[in-house]
Amino acid sequence: MCNADDDVSLDLNLGDGLGKGEPVDDCLGLEEGELVLSIQEQYTTLPGKVSVFFRVSDTSGNPVPGLTANQFTIYEQGRNDDCFKPFPL
């Protein structure tokens, strides 16, 4: 029998498909973290609505409960941007 926690791999997925992992761009100035964010599902509705469902775990794979929206920062990078910029919400 499996549960939802069985599908979480803490290894960086550099392959194809949903949840493809990429090293964090150095221009963001972020240090090594203690949390793992994994994309569970993503949708795009034209002309520009994007929905991303994700899970946050610690480095041992345990879910991190109680996080709120104000504890996250969303970044975007335009075609002419050298680095990512915080997305205004």
PDB file of N, CA, C and O in Angstrom:
ATOM      1  N   MET A   1       0.843  -1.183   0.000  1.00  0.00           N
ATOM      2  CA  MET A   1       0.000   0.000   0.000  1.00  0.00           C
ATOM      3  C   MET A   1       0.885   1.242   0.000  1.00  0.00           C
ATOM      4  O   MET A   1       1.925   1.260   0.659  1.00  0.00           O
ATOM      5  N   CYS A   2       0.488   2.270  -0.725  1.00  0.00           N
ATOM      6  CA  CYS A   2       1.253   3.512  -0.841  1.00  0.00           C
ATOM      7  C   CYS A   2       0.430   4.661  -0.293  1.00  0.00           C
ATOM      8  O   CYS A   2      -0.795   4.583  -0.202  1.00  0.00           O
ATOM      9  N   ASN A   3       1.115   5.718   0.067  1.00  0.00           N
ATOM     10  CA  ASN A   3       0.424   6.953   0.395  1.00  0.00           C
ATOM     11  C   ASN A   3       1.094   8.089  -0.358  1.00  0.00           C
ATOM     12  O   ASN A   3       2.078   7.872  -1.066  1.00  0.00           O
ATOM     13  N   ALA A   4       0.574   9.288  -0.212  1.00  0.00           N
ATOM     14  CA  ALA A   4       1.078  10.434  -0.987  1.00  0.00           C
ATOM     15  C   ALA A   4       2.535  10.730  -0.691  1.00  0.00           C
ATOM     16  O   ALA A   4       3.232  11.273  -1.548  1.00  0.00           O
ATOM     17  N   ASP A   5       3.020  10.387   0.504  1.00  0.00           N
ATOM     18  CA  ASP A   5       4.408  10.670   0.849  1.00  0.00           C
ATOM     19  C   ASP A   5       5.384   9.778   0.091  1.00  0.00           C
ATOM     20  O   ASP A   5       6.563  10.114  -0.021  1.00  0.00           O
ATOM     21  N   ASP A   6       4.912   8.639  -0.436  1.00  0.00           N
ATOM     22  CA  ASP A   6       5.790   7.712  -1.126  1.00  0.00           C
ATOM     23  C   ASP A   6       6.292   8.243  -2.462  1.00  0.00           C
ATOM     24  O   ASP A   6       7.285   7.738  -2.986  1.00  0.00           O
ATOM     25  N   ASP A   7       5.621   9.264  -3.032  1.00  0.00           N
ATOM     26  CA  ASP A   7       6.019   9.771  -4.338  1.00  0.00           C
ATOM     27  C   ASP A   7       7.006  10.922  -4.255  1.00  0.00           C
ATOM     28  O   ASP A   7       7.344  11.510  -5.283  1.00  0.00           O
ATOM     29  N   VAL A   8       7.476  11.259  -3.065  1.00  0.00           N
ATOM     30  CA  VAL A   8       8.389  12.380  -2.891  1.00  0.00           C
ATOM     31  C   VAL A   8       9.823  11.884  -2.933  1.00  0.00           C
ATOM     32  O   VAL A   8      10.215  11.024  -2.144  1.00  0.00           O
ATOM     33  N   SER A   9      10.590  12.422  -3.842  1.00  0.00           N
ATOM     34  CA  SER A   9      12.022  12.152  -3.905  1.00  0.00           C
ATOM     35  C   SER A   9      12.750  13.437  -3.585  1.00  0.00           C
ATOM     36  O   SER A   9      12.447  14.486  -4.155  1.00  0.00           O
ATOM     37  N   LEU A  10      13.708  13.366  -2.675  1.00  0.00           N
ATOM     38  CA  LEU A  10      14.445  14.570  -2.290  1.00  0.00           C
ATOM     39  C   LEU A  10      15.633  14.829  -3.207  1.00  0.00           C
ATOM     40  O   LEU A  10      16.351  15.814  -3.037  1.00  0.00           O
ATOM     41  N   ASP A  11      15.841  13.939  -4.187  1.00  0.00           N
ATOM     42  CA  ASP A  11      16.905  14.155  -5.151  1.00  0.00           C
ATOM     43  C   ASP A  11      16.441  15.142  -6.203  1.00  0.00           C
ATOM     44  O   ASP A  11      15.268  15.141  -6.578  1.00  0.00           O
ATOM     45  N   LEU A  12      17.349  15.989  -6.688  1.00  0.00           N
ATOM     46  CA  LEU A  12      17.022  16.970  -7.711  1.00  0.00           C
ATOM     47  C   LEU A  12      16.731  16.244  -9.020  1.00  0.00           C
ATOM     48  O   LEU A  12      17.579  15.509  -9.525  1.00  0.00           O
ATOM     49  N   ASN A  13      15.535  16.449  -9.571  1.00  0.00           N
ATOM     50  CA  ASN A  13      15.114  15.813 -10.812  1.00  0.00           C
ATOM     51  C   ASN A  13      15.521  16.713 -11.978  1.00  0.00           C
ATOM     52  O   ASN A  13      14.876  17.731 -12.227  1.00  0.00           O
ATOM     53  N   LEU A  14      16.567  16.352 -12.683  1.00  0.00           N
ATOM     54  CA  LEU A  14      17.022  17.149 -13.823  1.00  0.00           C
ATOM     55  C   LEU A  14      16.519  16.570 -15.144  1.00  0.00           C
ATOM     56  O   LEU A  14      16.976  16.978 -16.211  1.00  0.00           O
ATOM     57  N   GLY A  15      15.586  15.625 -15.081  1.00  0.00           N
ATOM     58  CA  GLY A  15      15.016  15.014 -16.284  1.00  0.00           C
ATOM     59  C   GLY A  15      13.876  15.837 -16.832  1.00  0.00           C
ATOM     60  O   GLY A  15      13.736  17.021 -16.528  1.00  0.00           O
ATOM     61  N   ASP A  16      13.060  15.187 -17.649  1.00  0.00           N
ATOM     62  CA  ASP A  16      11.924  15.857 -18.264  1.00  0.00           C
ATOM     63  C   ASP A  16      10.678  15.678 -17.410  1.00  0.00           C
ATOM     64  O   ASP A  16      10.642  14.826 -16.522  1.00  0.00           O
ATOM     65  N   GLY A  17       9.662  16.480 -17.680  1.00  0.00           N
ATOM     66  CA  GLY A  17       8.364  16.282 -17.064  1.00  0.00           C
ATOM     67  C   GLY A  17       8.097  17.184 -15.891  1.00  0.00           C
ATOM     68  O   GLY A  17       8.926  18.005 -15.500  1.00  0.00           O
ATOM     69  N   LEU A  18       6.897  17.005 -15.332  1.00  0.00           N
ATOM     70  CA  LEU A  18       6.441  17.815 -14.212  1.00  0.00           C
ATOM     71  C   LEU A  18       7.383  17.676 -13.031  1.00  0.00           C
ATOM     72  O   LEU A  18       7.862  16.583 -12.729  1.00  0.00           O
ATOM     73  N   GLY A  19       7.639  18.776 -12.375  1.00  0.00           N
ATOM     74  CA  GLY A  19       8.517  18.748 -11.216  1.00  0.00           C
ATOM     75  C   GLY A  19       9.985  18.742 -11.576  1.00  0.00           C
ATOM     76  O   GLY A  19      10.837  18.502 -10.720  1.00  0.00           O
ATOM     77  N   LYS A  20      10.293  19.007 -12.852  1.00  0.00           N
ATOM     78  CA  LYS A  20      11.687  19.054 -13.264  1.00  0.00           C
ATOM     79  C   LYS A  20      12.422  20.049 -12.388  1.00  0.00           C
ATOM     80  O   LYS A  20      12.042  21.217 -12.307  1.00  0.00           O
ATOM     81  N   GLY A  21      13.452  19.593 -11.745  1.00  0.00           N
ATOM     82  CA  GLY A  21      14.213  20.456 -10.848  1.00  0.00           C
ATOM     83  C   GLY A  21      15.342  21.158 -11.557  1.00  0.00           C
ATOM     84  O   GLY A  21      15.940  20.626 -12.492  1.00  0.00           O
ATOM     85  N   GLU A  22      15.620  22.344 -11.107  1.00  0.00           N
ATOM     86  CA  GLU A  22      16.743  23.105 -11.630  1.00  0.00           C
ATOM     87  C   GLU A  22      17.426  23.777 -10.454  1.00  0.00           C
ATOM     88  O   GLU A  22      16.758  24.229  -9.524  1.00  0.00           O
ATOM     89  N   PRO A  23      18.747  23.846 -10.483  1.00  0.00           N
ATOM     90  CA  PRO A  23      19.429  24.578  -9.417  1.00  0.00           C
ATOM     91  C   PRO A  23      18.936  26.030  -9.388  1.00  0.00           C
ATOM     92  O   PRO A  23      18.626  26.612 -10.427  1.00  0.00           O
ATOM     93  N   VAL A  24      18.872  26.593  -8.196  1.00  0.00           N
ATOM     94  CA  VAL A  24      18.423  27.972  -8.030  1.00  0.00           C
ATOM     95  C   VAL A  24      19.445  28.912  -8.649  1.00  0.00           C
ATOM     96  O   VAL A  24      20.649  28.748  -8.450  1.00  0.00           O
ATOM     97  N   ASP A  25      18.961  29.905  -9.404  1.00  0.00           N
ATOM     98  CA  ASP A  25      19.838  30.873 -10.057  1.00  0.00           C
ATOM     99  C   ASP A  25      20.618  31.662  -9.004  1.00  0.00           C
ATOM    100  O   ASP A  25      20.034  32.155  -8.039  1.00  0.00           O
ATOM    101  N   ASP A  26      21.928  31.781  -9.186  1.00  0.00           N
ATOM    102  CA  ASP A  26      22.787  32.486  -8.226  1.00  0.00           C
ATOM    103  C   ASP A  26      22.400  33.942  -8.033  1.00  0.00           C
ATOM    104  O   ASP A  26      22.669  34.513  -6.976  1.00  0.00           O
ATOM    105  N   CYS A  27      21.768  34.563  -9.040  1.00  0.00           N
ATOM    106  CA  CYS A  27      21.437  35.989  -8.939  1.00  0.00           C
ATOM    107  C   CYS A  27      20.410  36.256  -7.838  1.00  0.00           C
ATOM    108  O   CYS A  27      20.276  37.394  -7.387  1.00  0.00           O
ATOM    109  N   LEU A  28      19.674  35.212  -7.394  1.00  0.00           N
ATOM    110  CA  LEU A  28      18.699  35.409  -6.321  1.00  0.00           C
ATOM    111  C   LEU A  28      19.366  35.566  -4.958  1.00  0.00           C
ATOM    112  O   LEU A  28      18.758  36.107  -4.034  1.00  0.00           O
ATOM    113  N   GLY A  29      20.596  35.104  -4.821  1.00  0.00           N
ATOM    114  CA  GLY A  29      21.309  35.245  -3.554  1.00  0.00           C
ATOM    115  C   GLY A  29      20.744  34.375  -2.440  1.00  0.00           C
ATOM    116  O   GLY A  29      20.885  34.711  -1.264  1.00  0.00           O
ATOM    117  N   LEU A  30      20.102  33.255  -2.794  1.00  0.00           N
ATOM    118  CA  LEU A  30      19.537  32.359  -1.792  1.00  0.00           C
ATOM    119  C   LEU A  30      20.591  31.348  -1.359  1.00  0.00           C
ATOM    120  O   LEU A  30      21.382  30.871  -2.173  1.00  0.00           O
ATOM    121  N   GLU A  31      20.592  31.029  -0.075  1.00  0.00           N
ATOM    122  CA  GLU A  31      21.533  30.062   0.450  1.00  0.00           C
ATOM    123  C   GLU A  31      20.900  28.670   0.428  1.00  0.00           C
ATOM    124  O   GLU A  31      19.726  28.516   0.092  1.00  0.00           O
ATOM    125  N   GLU A  32      21.689  27.666   0.788  1.00  0.00           N
ATOM    126  CA  GLU A  32      21.192  26.297   0.892  1.00  0.00           C
ATOM    127  C   GLU A  32      20.041  26.272   1.881  1.00  0.00           C
ATOM    128  O   GLU A  32      20.148  26.854   2.961  1.00  0.00           O
ATOM    129  N   GLY A  33      18.953  25.619   1.542  1.00  0.00           N
ATOM    130  CA  GLY A  33      17.768  25.621   2.390  1.00  0.00           C
ATOM    131  C   GLY A  33      17.566  24.328   3.137  1.00  0.00           C
ATOM    132  O   GLY A  33      18.256  23.335   2.905  1.00  0.00           O
ATOM    133  N   GLU A  34      16.611  24.360   4.034  1.00  0.00           N
ATOM    134  CA  GLU A  34      16.257  23.187   4.819  1.00  0.00           C
ATOM    135  C   GLU A  34      14.894  22.639   4.403  1.00  0.00           C
ATOM    136  O   GLU A  34      14.393  21.687   5.001  1.00  0.00           O
ATOM    137  N   LEU A  35      14.299  23.244   3.376  1.00  0.00           N
ATOM    138  CA  LEU A  35      12.992  22.808   2.906  1.00  0.00           C
ATOM    139  C   LEU A  35      13.073  22.426   1.437  1.00  0.00           C
ATOM    140  O   LEU A  35      13.904  22.944   0.691  1.00  0.00           O
ATOM    141  N   VAL A  36      12.195  21.510   1.033  1.00  0.00           N
ATOM    142  CA  VAL A  36      12.121  21.051  -0.350  1.00  0.00           C
ATOM    143  C   VAL A  36      10.733  21.385  -0.872  1.00  0.00           C
ATOM    144  O   VAL A  36       9.732  20.991  -0.272  1.00  0.00           O
ATOM    145  N   LEU A  37      10.665  22.108  -1.985  1.00  0.00           N
ATOM    146  CA  LEU A  37       9.397  22.437  -2.622  1.00  0.00           C
ATOM    147  C   LEU A  37       9.276  21.564  -3.855  1.00  0.00           C
ATOM    148  O   LEU A  37      10.134  21.613  -4.736  1.00  0.00           O
ATOM    149  N   SER A  38       8.213  20.760  -3.931  1.00  0.00           N
ATOM    150  CA  SER A  38       8.015  19.908  -5.105  1.00  0.00           C
ATOM    151  C   SER A  38       6.670  20.217  -5.744  1.00  0.00           C
ATOM    152  O   SER A  38       5.642  20.259  -5.069  1.00  0.00           O
ATOM    153  N   ILE A  39       6.694  20.433  -7.053  1.00  0.00           N
ATOM    154  CA  ILE A  39       5.471  20.741  -7.797  1.00  0.00           C
ATOM    155  C   ILE A  39       4.660  19.458  -7.935  1.00  0.00           C
ATOM    156  O   ILE A  39       5.173  18.435  -8.388  1.00  0.00           O
ATOM    157  N   GLN A  40       3.389  19.522  -7.540  1.00  0.00           N
ATOM    158  CA  GLN A  40       2.494  18.380  -7.637  1.00  0.00           C
ATOM    159  C   GLN A  40       1.661  18.434  -8.915  1.00  0.00           C
ATOM    160  O   GLN A  40       1.420  17.404  -9.545  1.00  0.00           O
ATOM    161  N   GLU A  41       1.225  19.622  -9.297  1.00  0.00           N
ATOM    162  CA  GLU A  41       0.403  19.806 -10.490  1.00  0.00           C
ATOM    163  C   GLU A  41       0.507  21.256 -10.935  1.00  0.00           C
ATOM    164  O   GLU A  41       0.734  22.137 -10.106  1.00  0.00           O
ATOM    165  N   GLN A  42       0.344  21.521 -12.224  1.00  0.00           N
ATOM    166  CA  GLN A  42       0.380  22.889 -12.730  1.00  0.00           C
ATOM    167  C   GLN A  42      -0.584  23.026 -13.903  1.00  0.00           C
ATOM    168  O   GLN A  42      -0.762  22.099 -14.693  1.00  0.00           O
ATOM    169  N   TYR A  43      -1.204  24.209 -13.998  1.00  0.00           N
ATOM    170  CA  TYR A  43      -2.179  24.496 -15.045  1.00  0.00           C
ATOM    171  C   TYR A  43      -1.943  25.907 -15.573  1.00  0.00           C
ATOM    172  O   TYR A  43      -1.521  26.794 -14.831  1.00  0.00           O
ATOM    173  N   THR A  44      -2.214  26.102 -16.835  1.00  0.00           N
ATOM    174  CA  THR A  44      -2.181  27.435 -17.428  1.00  0.00           C
ATOM    175  C   THR A  44      -3.499  27.661 -18.147  1.00  0.00           C
ATOM    176  O   THR A  44      -3.940  26.822 -18.933  1.00  0.00           O
ATOM    177  N   THR A  45      -4.125  28.798 -17.874  1.00  0.00           N
ATOM    178  CA  THR A  45      -5.349  29.191 -18.541  1.00  0.00           C
ATOM    179  C   THR A  45      -5.079  30.511 -19.242  1.00  0.00           C
ATOM    180  O   THR A  45      -4.749  31.505 -18.594  1.00  0.00           O
ATOM    181  N   LEU A  46      -5.216  30.527 -20.557  1.00  0.00           N
ATOM    182  CA  LEU A  46      -4.935  31.744 -21.318  1.00  0.00           C
ATOM    183  C   LEU A  46      -5.974  32.812 -21.010  1.00  0.00           C
ATOM    184  O   LEU A  46      -7.134  32.467 -20.789  1.00  0.00           O
ATOM    185  N   PRO A  47      -5.620  34.077 -20.984  1.00  0.00           N
ATOM    186  CA  PRO A  47      -4.383  34.607 -21.525  1.00  0.00           C
ATOM    187  C   PRO A  47      -3.205  34.600 -20.559  1.00  0.00           C
ATOM    188  O   PRO A  47      -2.071  34.707 -21.027  1.00  0.00           O
ATOM    189  N   GLY A  48      -3.389  34.482 -19.253  1.00  0.00           N
ATOM    190  CA  GLY A  48      -2.201  34.540 -18.399  1.00  0.00           C
ATOM    191  C   GLY A  48      -2.393  34.054 -16.984  1.00  0.00           C
ATOM    192  O   GLY A  48      -1.692  34.521 -16.086  1.00  0.00           O
ATOM    193  N   LYS A  49      -3.308  33.140 -16.743  1.00  0.00           N
ATOM    194  CA  LYS A  49      -3.513  32.625 -15.390  1.00  0.00           C
ATOM    195  C   LYS A  49      -2.723  31.333 -15.229  1.00  0.00           C
ATOM    196  O   LYS A  49      -2.870  30.399 -16.017  1.00  0.00           O
ATOM    197  N   VAL A  50      -1.888  31.293 -14.202  1.00  0.00           N
ATOM    198  CA  VAL A  50      -1.074  30.119 -13.923  1.00  0.00           C
ATOM    199  C   VAL A  50      -1.400  29.634 -12.517  1.00  0.00           C
ATOM    200  O   VAL A  50      -1.408  30.426 -11.575  1.00  0.00           O
ATOM    201  N   SER A  51      -1.664  28.352 -12.369  1.00  0.00           N
ATOM    202  CA  SER A  51      -1.911  27.738 -11.065  1.00  0.00           C
ATOM    203  C   SER A  51      -0.872  26.651 -10.849  1.00  0.00           C
ATOM    204  O   SER A  51      -0.667  25.798 -11.713  1.00  0.00           O
ATOM    205  N   VAL A  52      -0.222  26.682  -9.700  1.00  0.00           N
ATOM    206  CA  VAL A  52       0.783  25.681  -9.365  1.00  0.00           C
ATOM    207  C   VAL A  52       0.461  25.140  -7.980  1.00  0.00           C
ATOM    208  O   VAL A  52       0.364  25.901  -7.017  1.00  0.00           O
ATOM    209  N   PHE A  53       0.295  23.833  -7.880  1.00  0.00           N
ATOM    210  CA  PHE A  53       0.062  23.171  -6.604  1.00  0.00           C
ATOM    211  C   PHE A  53       1.362  22.487  -6.205  1.00  0.00           C
ATOM    212  O   PHE A  53       1.935  21.726  -6.984  1.00  0.00           O
ATOM    213  N   PHE A  54       1.817  22.759  -5.005  1.00  0.00           N
ATOM    214  CA  PHE A  54       3.097  22.220  -4.586  1.00  0.00           C
ATOM    215  C   PHE A  54       3.036  21.736  -3.148  1.00  0.00           C
ATOM    216  O   PHE A  54       2.101  22.037  -2.406  1.00  0.00           O
ATOM    217  N   ARG A  55       4.051  20.984  -2.780  1.00  0.00           N
ATOM    218  CA  ARG A  55       4.186  20.446  -1.438  1.00  0.00           C
ATOM    219  C   ARG A  55       5.512  20.943  -0.872  1.00  0.00           C
ATOM    220  O   ARG A  55       6.506  21.039  -1.592  1.00  0.00           O
ATOM    221  N   VAL A  56       5.520  21.255   0.407  1.00  0.00           N
ATOM    222  CA  VAL A  56       6.741  21.659   1.088  1.00  0.00           C
ATOM    223  C   VAL A  56       7.065  20.589   2.122  1.00  0.00           C
ATOM    224  O   VAL A  56       6.230  20.240   2.956  1.00  0.00           O
ATOM    225  N   SER A  57       8.292  20.073   2.056  1.00  0.00           N
ATOM    226  CA  SER A  57       8.762  19.051   2.980  1.00  0.00           C
ATOM    227  C   SER A  57      10.090  19.491   3.569  1.00  0.00           C
ATOM    228  O   SER A  57      10.770  20.354   3.014  1.00  0.00           O
ATOM    229  N   ASP A  58      10.460  18.889   4.708  1.00  0.00           N
ATOM    230  CA  ASP A  58      11.814  19.110   5.211  1.00  0.00           C
ATOM    231  C   ASP A  58      12.746  18.163   4.461  1.00  0.00           C
ATOM    232  O   ASP A  58      12.281  17.364   3.648  1.00  0.00           O
ATOM    233  N   THR A  59      14.029  18.235   4.711  1.00  0.00           N
ATOM    234  CA  THR A  59      14.984  17.427   3.949  1.00  0.00           C
ATOM    235  C   THR A  59      14.897  15.942   4.282  1.00  0.00           C
ATOM    236  O   THR A  59      15.551  15.127   3.629  1.00  0.00           O
ATOM    237  N   SER A  60      14.100  15.575   5.288  1.00  0.00           N
ATOM    238  CA  SER A  60      13.857  14.168   5.600  1.00  0.00           C
ATOM    239  C   SER A  60      12.581  13.663   4.934  1.00  0.00           C
ATOM    240  O   SER A  60      12.241  12.487   5.066  1.00  0.00           O
ATOM    241  N   GLY A  61      11.865  14.544   4.212  1.00  0.00           N
ATOM    242  CA  GLY A  61      10.648  14.152   3.518  1.00  0.00           C
ATOM    243  C   GLY A  61       9.380  14.336   4.322  1.00  0.00           C
ATOM    244  O   GLY A  61       8.306  13.946   3.862  1.00  0.00           O
ATOM    245  N   ASN A  62       9.467  14.921   5.517  1.00  0.00           N
ATOM    246  CA  ASN A  62       8.285  15.152   6.344  1.00  0.00           C
ATOM    247  C   ASN A  62       7.567  16.413   5.889  1.00  0.00           C
ATOM    248  O   ASN A  62       8.210  17.441   5.675  1.00  0.00           O
ATOM    249  N   PRO A  63       6.224  16.357   5.734  1.00  0.00           N
ATOM    250  CA  PRO A  63       5.469  17.549   5.335  1.00  0.00           C
ATOM    251  C   PRO A  63       5.645  18.683   6.348  1.00  0.00           C
ATOM    252  O   PRO A  63       5.768  18.442   7.548  1.00  0.00           O
ATOM    253  N   VAL A  64       5.654  19.916   5.851  1.00  0.00           N
ATOM    254  CA  VAL A  64       5.756  21.101   6.710  1.00  0.00           C
ATOM    255  C   VAL A  64       4.376  21.748   6.758  1.00  0.00           C
ATOM    256  O   VAL A  64       3.959  22.384   5.790  1.00  0.00           O
ATOM    257  N   PRO A  65       3.661  21.594   7.876  1.00  0.00           N
ATOM    258  CA  PRO A  65       2.308  22.145   7.976  1.00  0.00           C
ATOM    259  C   PRO A  65       2.306  23.602   8.411  1.00  0.00           C
ATOM    260  O   PRO A  65       3.306  24.114   8.912  1.00  0.00           O
ATOM    261  N   GLY A  66       1.165  24.266   8.212  1.00  0.00           N
ATOM    262  CA  GLY A  66       0.941  25.590   8.774  1.00  0.00           C
ATOM    263  C   GLY A  66       1.554  26.753   8.027  1.00  0.00           C
ATOM    264  O   GLY A  66       1.554  27.871   8.543  1.00  0.00           O
ATOM    265  N   LEU A  67       2.077  26.536   6.829  1.00  0.00           N
ATOM    266  CA  LEU A  67       2.648  27.648   6.068  1.00  0.00           C
ATOM    267  C   LEU A  67       1.523  28.497   5.491  1.00  0.00           C
ATOM    268  O   LEU A  67       0.482  27.971   5.097  1.00  0.00           O
ATOM    269  N   THR A  68       1.731  29.800   5.443  1.00  0.00           N
ATOM    270  CA  THR A  68       0.729  30.712   4.899  1.00  0.00           C
ATOM    271  C   THR A  68       1.315  31.449   3.690  1.00  0.00           C
ATOM    272  O   THR A  68       2.530  31.473   3.492  1.00  0.00           O
ATOM    273  N   ALA A  69       0.434  32.045   2.889  1.00  0.00           N
ATOM    274  CA  ALA A  69       0.846  32.715   1.650  1.00  0.00           C
ATOM    275  C   ALA A  69       1.887  33.803   1.892  1.00  0.00           C
ATOM    276  O   ALA A  69       2.763  34.004   1.051  1.00  0.00           O
ATOM    277  N   ASN A  70       1.812  34.507   3.015  1.00  0.00           N
ATOM    278  CA  ASN A  70       2.767  35.595   3.255  1.00  0.00           C
ATOM    279  C   ASN A  70       4.168  35.085   3.588  1.00  0.00           C
ATOM    280  O   ASN A  70       5.084  35.890   3.758  1.00  0.00           O
ATOM    281  N   GLN A  71       4.355  33.782   3.683  1.00  0.00           N
ATOM    282  CA  GLN A  71       5.676  33.208   3.926  1.00  0.00           C
ATOM    283  C   GLN A  71       6.383  32.800   2.632  1.00  0.00           C
ATOM    284  O   GLN A  71       7.466  32.217   2.669  1.00  0.00           O
ATOM    285  N   PHE A  72       5.768  33.109   1.495  1.00  0.00           N
ATOM    286  CA  PHE A  72       6.327  32.752   0.198  1.00  0.00           C
ATOM    287  C   PHE A  72       6.566  34.004  -0.631  1.00  0.00           C
ATOM    288  O   PHE A  72       5.841  34.991  -0.503  1.00  0.00           O
ATOM    289  N   THR A  73       7.580  33.958  -1.477  1.00  0.00           N
ATOM    290  CA  THR A  73       7.831  35.008  -2.453  1.00  0.00           C
ATOM    291  C   THR A  73       7.860  34.351  -3.823  1.00  0.00           C
ATOM    292  O   THR A  73       8.567  33.363  -4.026  1.00  0.00           O
ATOM    293  N   ILE A  74       7.105  34.887  -4.753  1.00  0.00           N
ATOM    294  CA  ILE A  74       7.083  34.379  -6.122  1.00  0.00           C
ATOM    295  C   ILE A  74       7.970  35.287  -6.962  1.00  0.00           C
ATOM    296  O   ILE A  74       7.865  36.512  -6.891  1.00  0.00           O
ATOM    297  N   TYR A  75       8.851  34.674  -7.763  1.00  0.00           N
ATOM    298  CA  TYR A  75       9.761  35.424  -8.613  1.00  0.00           C
ATOM    299  C   TYR A  75       9.420  35.157 -10.075  1.00  0.00           C
ATOM    300  O   TYR A  75       8.929  34.084 -10.425  1.00  0.00           O
ATOM    301  N   GLU A  76       9.687  36.144 -10.917  1.00  0.00           N
ATOM    302  CA  GLU A  76       9.517  35.980 -12.360  1.00  0.00           C
ATOM    303  C   GLU A  76      10.735  36.581 -13.056  1.00  0.00           C
ATOM    304  O   GLU A  76      11.418  37.447 -12.510  1.00  0.00           O
ATOM    305  N   GLN A  77      10.991  36.104 -14.273  1.00  0.00           N
ATOM    306  CA  GLN A  77      12.084  36.639 -15.075  1.00  0.00           C
ATOM    307  C   GLN A  77      11.570  36.878 -16.479  1.00  0.00           C
ATOM    308  O   GLN A  77      11.198  35.941 -17.184  1.00  0.00           O
ATOM    309  N   GLY A  78      11.552  38.138 -16.880  1.00  0.00           N
ATOM    310  CA  GLY A  78      11.127  38.490 -18.229  1.00  0.00           C
ATOM    311  C   GLY A  78      12.229  38.243 -19.236  1.00  0.00           C
ATOM    312  O   GLY A  78      13.374  37.980 -18.868  1.00  0.00           O
ATOM    313  N   ARG A  79      11.883  38.329 -20.496  1.00  0.00           N
ATOM    314  CA  ARG A  79      12.865  38.087 -21.566  1.00  0.00           C
ATOM    315  C   ARG A  79      14.073  39.003 -21.473  1.00  0.00           C
ATOM    316  O   ARG A  79      15.188  38.597 -21.797  1.00  0.00           O
ATOM    317  N   ASN A  80      13.861  40.227 -21.037  1.00  0.00           N
ATOM    318  CA  ASN A  80      14.960  41.202 -21.001  1.00  0.00           C
ATOM    319  C   ASN A  80      15.561  41.379 -19.613  1.00  0.00           C
ATOM    320  O   ASN A  80      16.383  42.274 -19.411  1.00  0.00           O
ATOM    321  N   ASP A  81      15.173  40.554 -18.661  1.00  0.00           N
ATOM    322  CA  ASP A  81      15.693  40.655 -17.297  1.00  0.00           C
ATOM    323  C   ASP A  81      16.936  39.787 -17.130  1.00  0.00           C
ATOM    324  O   ASP A  81      16.971  38.641 -17.579  1.00  0.00           O
ATOM    325  N   ASP A  82      17.959  40.350 -16.478  1.00  0.00           N
ATOM    326  CA  ASP A  82      19.162  39.578 -16.188  1.00  0.00           C
ATOM    327  C   ASP A  82      18.941  38.583 -15.057  1.00  0.00           C
ATOM    328  O   ASP A  82      19.565  37.523 -15.019  1.00  0.00           O
ATOM    329  N   CYS A  83      18.057  38.929 -14.146  1.00  0.00           N
ATOM    330  CA  CYS A  83      17.813  38.088 -12.983  1.00  0.00           C
ATOM    331  C   CYS A  83      16.317  38.067 -12.678  1.00  0.00           C
ATOM    332  O   CYS A  83      15.553  38.861 -13.227  1.00  0.00           O
ATOM    333  N   PHE A  84      15.910  37.163 -11.808  1.00  0.00           N
ATOM    334  CA  PHE A  84      14.531  37.083 -11.380  1.00  0.00           C
ATOM    335  C   PHE A  84      14.178  38.275 -10.496  1.00  0.00           C
ATOM    336  O   PHE A  84      15.032  38.794  -9.777  1.00  0.00           O
ATOM    337  N   LYS A  85      12.932  38.701 -10.550  1.00  0.00           N
ATOM    338  CA  LYS A  85      12.429  39.810  -9.738  1.00  0.00           C
ATOM    339  C   LYS A  85      11.203  39.330  -8.976  1.00  0.00           C
ATOM    340  O   LYS A  85      10.445  38.504  -9.486  1.00  0.00           O
ATOM    341  N   PRO A  86      10.993  39.838  -7.753  1.00  0.00           N
ATOM    342  CA  PRO A  86       9.761  39.458  -7.036  1.00  0.00           C
ATOM    343  C   PRO A  86       8.538  39.836  -7.844  1.00  0.00           C
ATOM    344  O   PRO A  86       8.457  40.938  -8.387  1.00  0.00           O
ATOM    345  N   PHE A  87       7.586  38.918  -7.923  1.00  0.00           N
ATOM    346  CA  PHE A  87       6.357  39.126  -8.655  1.00  0.00           C
ATOM    347  C   PHE A  87       5.392  39.898  -7.756  1.00  0.00           C
ATOM    348  O   PHE A  87       5.118  39.454  -6.641  1.00  0.00           O
ATOM    349  N   PRO A  88       4.875  41.030  -8.203  1.00  0.00           N
ATOM    350  CA  PRO A  88       3.949  41.792  -7.358  1.00  0.00           C
ATOM    351  C   PRO A  88       2.606  41.084  -7.259  1.00  0.00           C
ATOM    352  O   PRO A  88       1.994  40.754  -8.275  1.00  0.00           O
ATOM    353  N   LEU A  89       2.158  40.858  -6.052  1.00  0.00           N
ATOM    354  CA  LEU A  89       0.869  40.184  -5.853  1.00  0.00           C
ATOM    355  C   LEU A  89      -0.227  41.165  -5.558  1.00  0.00           C
ATOM    356  O   LEU A  89      -1.375  40.766  -5.364  1.00  0.00           O
TER     357      LEU A  89
END
